[in-house]
Amino acid sequence: MSSFYQPSAELLQAFGFSRFSAPPRQARYSRPSACGQETIVLYDDGELTLLEAVEGQMLYSFQGRVASEAEFRVLLRQVNWPAELVAPS
């Protein structure tokens, strides 16, 4: 059985994401971007989706699985999302 990586709530919060309500078997996190809203949806089966809303239009950047935190950070950079920790306020 393959193992998939999903970022923890703590890591997503450290990246500036906030948790929002979601349907059963999903966890949804969003943060503002320079031109809209970035959202990550985590599914119970190990899949994740990256969504970006820009000027009222939803852009689907990625849907699938990643194997590690390093691959997750690379994915964020590939879709031009910051993958650095946000300094605590």
N, C-alpha and C positions, 0 to 999 in steps of 0.2 A: 504494500500500500504506500503510495507516494505521500510525502509530507509537504505541505505548503505553508508559507510564512504569511502572517497577517500582522500589521503593526499594532502595537498595544495602544490602549487609550492614552496612557501616559506619554508615549512617543508622539502621537498625533497632537496632543495638547501642547507638548514642548515645541512642535512645529507651528503652533498658533491656531490649530483647529479646535472648534467647540463641538460638543456632542449635541445632536438634535434628535427629536423623536423619529422613529422609523417603524415600518411594519415588522411583524414577527420574523425572526431568523435573519434580521439585518441590524447593522449599527451604522449610523450616518453621522459624519463629521464634516463641518464646513468652516471656511475662513474667507475673509475678503481678499480679493486680488487687486492688482493695479487697475484692472479694467472690468471687474465683475466679481464673481463668487466661485471658489473652488470647493468641490465636494468629493469626499471619498465615502463609498458605501462598501461595507464589509459584509459578506454573506457567510452563513454557517458552514457552507461546503468548501470554504477556503478561497473562493473567488472574491475579487474586488473590482470596483468600478471607479474610475476617475471621471468626474463631470465638471465642466466649466461653463458657467452662464456668463455671457458677454453681451452687453447691450440688449438684454431681454431674450436672447437666443441661447438655447442649450446646445453645447458642443460636447460630444462624447469623445473623450481623449483616449480611453483605454478600458477594456474589460477583459479580465483573465486572472491568472494566478502568478505569483512570484515565489521564488525559492528562499530568499533571505532578506534581511534588512538592507544589505548592500545593494541587492537587485532592486528593492523598493525605492531606495534613494536615487539610483540611476534612472528608474522609471520616472520619478518626479522631475528630474532634470531634463529628461527627454521630452516631456510635455511642457517644459519651460516653467515649472513650478519650483519655488524655493524649497530646498531640502536641508535647511540649516535650523538649528535650535533657536527659538526666540528667547531673548533675555527676559528673565522674570521682572515684572513691574513692581 
